[in-house]
Amino acid sequence: MLQTNLKKKPKLGENGTNISAHDPTPSNDEEELDTLLRGLPTVPLADFVCTIENLQCIHSFDAQVDLSGVQLKDNTLATKAEHIVYHKRVDHRNTPSARFQYSCSQNTKRQRKPVASQRDKGQMHTFKCDGWLAIKVFEDDPCAWIHLKHKEDHILYDGSDVPPEIRTYVKTNFRMSTSALWTEILRLHPKPSFKRHQIASIAQDARRKQWCRDPDQLKSAKIILDECKIGSNSSSKSLWSILPINLPSVNGYSGIAFSLPDVLQRFGGPIREISLDSAWNTNGSRFELYALLGEVYGSGCPLGFLLLQSPQSGEAGVKEKYIYSFLEHFKLRYDLCPAFTLSDKDLSEINAFLKSFPDAKHQLCLWHCLRAVKQRLSILHRPPKVYNVTEARNEFGDAINRDFVPVGQVTEADRVDFPVIQETIPRLVIRLGGTLQNTAPPKPRLFIRINGRTQPVHESPAPEPSGDILADLDEIDAEQDDEGTYTHDPEFSEFFNDNDTDSELGPDWMFGDDEKPSSDPKYVFCPAPHRKQLLHLFTRHFCQHPLLPERLETQPQDSNQIRRNAVMEMYTFCFQRGL
């Protein structure tokens, strides 16, 4: 309320209770001011505010104010005192106190020299008001010493040049887009003195009133969910009902979750695949957003949402506990029984899925896997984790070279240098008479028995190639391979371009305490020419399955064979290139 009076610029007038009139400046001896304030009795905050509001023409005052029971957030002063500017804070060593000083925003002595611009408009009017506010607070005392001086009364700078009729128009038509609003306003005011961002701000404030129920974000969200939950008597007209989900209560964590019963009752039966997608830094309060999606007729259908706020250094396993409670709700309430579960590369999500749906096949999202692998390949000076060559040789035998270990895991005496290939190894291409030859073995001939006799199977002729398919093998790029068929989707093809942004050490959260940067300044984890081939190889391994036969395989492979072949193919790739 004190800041409200500052904005009204009251004038000098009558004396009030516990308010003494004098005119010191911020440069005056602070001890004199403290002596004067120390002699004043303590006034309750409500009485102090009432006295200030009922007086007119005040140019200065001093008061001791009791702030017992007053709870103020950090941004309270900033939101209520637009017309004062923070100057400095002075901490006193001898006494446990701090003094905060603010100046009037229209004080001429406190203005910076404006930067010339072709699009400048009228500047804010300033005055020699010498307006200052000082507040002294104590560590173990709820009393605050407040001093104000403001020599000259002056007009108030509004700060907004938007005419009232335009404000009314924007608030009435806030559902229109900003572009549509601005176009209509330019038609009415071809040369406005205000800017487009001011119109956008007014419209945003009007839209915010449609969903904001409380200044506290979490409380506001809970009020909205209460209006939409099943059995609510609220007059709110919601397209879908929601059902709140009970979450654990852990100190330092805040969470809110709900499911969509209407969606689950309609589509929950045939859902056999669910995915947990997450988004970080969704707002200034650091809430993490988790969305549970179900596969319905080939599309992702939202089933529920979890909003979770965690501290910077949270307890291990707490986030997993919240996600597990979220998933258990769908399992117990709706009998959700997926055959496949998908998540990001986050151990909290993975462990929660494995605990909630132990019989489901859990798999990481291919897009997130490619992003994680490409990000790791682009970090230059971080060696891989500790590699146990003995364990690898016990499983794969002599195919594993005992000397091929990461740099830093062996002494200089035992170290064997493997030259690192700095260029891409070209793919072998065979041409006969200028024609590109198919290096794959011929397809086996097929036979059947009819009446006890073996008869060859006459295959149907291959369809004619369409116009968008290359008819001439000579037109095929020598660098193109069959692995490119995995990346026709433009969202995935971006991982295979050459616009990598290398990082020296990468973010700390990606590495454990034992993963230290390399001491060799010339060390590179994976040279750029090999990354694209590695991603193609990883993509092919990711998509392998016992039910999906490989092109050149005559016999199906079980999961153990697929794993062994994938490990050896990747190992050979790295061994040949010294990676």
Residue pairs with C-beta under 8 A, 6 or more apart in sequence:
1 49
1 52
1 53
2 48
2 49
2 52
2 146
2 148
3 77
3 80
3 81
3 83
3 84
4 53
4 80
5 52
5 53
5 58
6 81
6 83
6 84
6 104
6 131
6 133
6 148
6 150
7 81
7 82
7 83
7 156
8 156
9 150
9 153
9 154
9 155
9 156
10 55
10 56
10 57
10 58
10 59
10 153
11 56
11 57
11 58
11 59
11 153
12 21
12 57
12 58
12 59
13 55
13 56
13 57
13 58
14 55
14 56
14 57
15 21
16 51
16 52
16 54
16 55
16 61
17 43
17 47
17 51
18 40
18 41
18 43
18 48
18 51
18 63
18 64
19 51
19 55
19 58
19 61
19 62
19 63
20 36
20 40
20 61
20 62
21 59
21 60
21 61
22 36
22 60
22 62
23 59
23 60
23 149
23 151
24 32
24 33
24 147
24 149
25 130
25 132
25 149
26 101
26 132
26 134
30 99
33 62
33 134
33 147
34 136
34 145
36 62
37 62
37 63
37 64
37 136
37 145
37 147
40 62
40 63
40 64
41 64
42 64
42 65
42 66
42 143
43 51
43 63
43 64
43 65
43 66
44 65
44 66
45 65
45 66
45 67
45 70
48 63
48 65
52 58
52 61
57 153
58 148
58 150
59 149
59 150
59 151
60 147
60 148
60 149
60 150
61 146
61 147
61 148
62 145
62 146
62 147
62 148
63 145
63 146
64 143
64 144
64 145
64 146
65 143
65 144
65 145
65 146
66 142
66 143
67 137
67 142
67 143
67 144
68 142
70 142
81 102
82 105
82 159
83 104
83 105
83 106
83 156
83 157
84 102
84 103
84 104
84 105
84 131
84 133
85 102
85 103
85 104
85 105
85 110
86 100
86 102
87 101
87 102
87 103
87 110
87 132
88 100
88 101
89 98
89 99
89 100
89 101
90 98
90 99
90 101
91 97
91 98
92 98
92 99
95 138
96 138
96 139
96 140
97 136
97 137
97 138
97 139
98 136
98 137
99 134
99 135
99 136
100 134
100 135
100 136
100 137
101 132
101 133
101 134
102 132
102 133
102 134
102 135
103 110
103 131
103 132
103 133
104 110
104 129
104 131
104 132
104 150
105 124
105 157
106 124
106 125
106 126
106 127
106 129
106 131
106 154
106 157
107 126
107 127
107 128
107 129
107 130
107 131
108 126
108 127
108 128
108 129
109 128
109 130
111 126
114 120
114 123
121 161
121 193
122 193
124 157
124 159
125 154
125 155
125 157
127 152
127 154
128 151
128 152
129 150
129 151
129 152
129 153
129 154
130 149
130 150
130 151
130 152
131 149
131 150
131 151
132 147
132 148
132 149
132 150
133 146
133 147
133 148
134 145
134 146
134 147
134 148
135 144
135 145
135 146
135 147
136 144
136 145
136 146
137 144
138 144
160 194
160 198
161 193
161 194
161 198
162 170
162 194
162 198
162 199
162 202
163 189
166 185
166 188
166 189
166 194
166 199
167 202
169 184
169 185
170 181
170 185
170 199
170 202
170 203
170 206
171 202
171 203
171 206
173 181
173 184
174 202
174 203
174 206
174 207
175 207
176 184
176 203
178 196
178 199
178 200
178 203
181 199
181 203
182 196
182 199
185 192
185 199
186 192
211 220
211 224
212 220
213 219
213 220
213 223
213 224
214 220
214 223
217 283
217 285
217 287
218 254
218 256
218 309
221 256
221 307
222 256
225 242
225 244
225 256
225 258
226 232
226 234
227 234
227 236
227 238
228 234
228 236
228 238
228 240
228 241
228 242
229 241
229 242
229 243
229 244
229 258
230 241
230 242
230 243
230 261
240 260
240 262
240 263
241 260
241 261
241 262
242 258
242 259
242 260
242 261
243 258
243 259
243 260
243 261
243 333
244 256
244 257
244 258
245 257
245 258
245 259
245 304
245 306
245 325
245 326
245 329
246 325
246 329
247 255
247 256
247 257
247 322
247 325
247 326
248 318
248 321
248 322
248 325
250 315
250 318
250 321
250 322
252 310
252 311
252 314
252 315
253 308
253 309
253 310
253 311
253 314
253 318
253 322
254 308
254 309
255 306
255 307
255 308
255 309
255 322
256 306
256 307
257 304
257 305
257 306
257 307
257 325
257 326
257 329
258 304
258 305
259 303
259 304
259 329
259 330
259 333
259 334
260 302
260 303
260 304
261 334
263 301
263 302
263 303
264 303
264 330
264 334
264 336
267 294
267 296
267 301
268 294
268 303
268 334
268 335
268 336
270 296
271 294
271 295
271 296
271 301
271 303
271 336
271 338
272 295
272 338
272 339
272 340
273 294
273 295
273 338
273 339
273 340
273 341
273 342
274 292
274 293
274 294
274 295
274 303
274 330
274 336
274 338
274 340
274 341
274 342
275 292
275 293
275 294
275 295
275 300
275 341
275 342
275 343
275 365
276 290
276 291
276 292
276 293
276 323
276 327
276 341
276 342
276 343
276 344
276 349
276 353
277 290
277 291
277 293
277 344
278 288
278 289
278 290
278 291
278 344
278 346
278 349
279 288
279 289
279 291
280 288
282 288
282 289
285 309
286 309
286 310
287 307
287 308
287 309
288 307
288 308
288 309
288 310
289 305
289 306
289 307
290 305
290 306
290 307
290 308
290 323
290 326
290 349
291 302
291 304
291 305
291 306
292 302
292 303
292 304
292 305
292 306
292 326
292 327
292 330
293 300
293 301
293 302
293 303
294 300
294 301
294 303
294 336
294 338
295 301
303 330
303 336
304 326
304 329
304 330
306 322
306 323
306 326
308 319
308 322
310 318
310 319
319 348
320 347
320 348
320 351
320 352
323 348
323 349
323 352
324 351
324 352
324 355
324 356
326 352
327 352
327 353
327 356
327 357
328 356
330 336
331 337
331 356
331 357
337 357
338 357
338 360
339 360
339 361
340 360
340 361
340 362
340 363
341 353
341 357
341 360
341 361
341 362
341 363
342 362
342 363
342 364
342 365
343 349
343 350
343 353
343 362
343 364
343 365
344 364
344 365
344 368
345 364
345 368
345 369
345 372
350 362
350 364
353 360
353 362
354 362
366 492
366 539
366 542
366 543
367 491
367 492
369 538
369 542
370 492
370 495
370 535
370 538
370 539
371 495
373 534
373 535
373 538
374 495
374 500
374 531
374 535
375 506
375 510
376 506
376 510
376 525
377 500
377 525
377 526
377 531
377 534
377 535
378 500
378 501
378 502
378 503
378 531
379 502
379 503
379 504
379 505
379 506
379 510
379 525
380 502
380 503
380 504
380 523
380 524
380 525
381 504
381 505
381 517
381 518
381 521
381 523
381 524
381 525
382 505
382 506
382 511
382 515
382 517
382 518
382 525
383 406
383 407
383 408
383 515
383 516
383 518
383 523
383 525
384 406
384 525
385 512
385 514
385 515
386 406
386 409
386 514
387 405
387 406
387 409
389 400
389 402
389 404
389 405
392 400
393 400
393 402
396 564
396 567
396 568
396 571
399 568
399 571
400 571
401 575
403 416
404 416
404 418
404 575
407 415
407 518
407 520
407 523
408 518
408 519
418 575
418 578
419 578
420 524
420 527
420 577
420 578
420 579
421 527
421 530
421 576
421 577
421 578
422 527
422 529
423 529
424 529
424 530
424 533
425 576
425 577
426 478
427 478
427 479
427 481
428 439
429 436
429 478
430 436
430 437
430 439
431 437
434 474
435 473
435 474
436 473
436 474
436 476
440 551
440 552
441 552
444 554
445 456
446 456
446 457
446 459
447 454
447 455
447 456
447 457
448 454
448 455
448 457
449 455
465 471
470 476
481 536
482 551
483 536
483 537
483 539
483 540
484 536
486 492
486 536
486 539
486 540
486 543
487 493
487 495
487 496
487 536
487 539
495 535
496 532
496 535
496 536
498 528
498 532
500 528
500 531
502 528
505 517
526 534
526 579
527 579
530 577
530 579
533 573
534 570
534 573
537 569
537 570
537 573
538 570
541 566
541 569
541 570
544 550
544 562
544 566
545 562
546 556
546 557
546 558
546 559
546 562
547 556
549 556
550 557
557 565
573 579
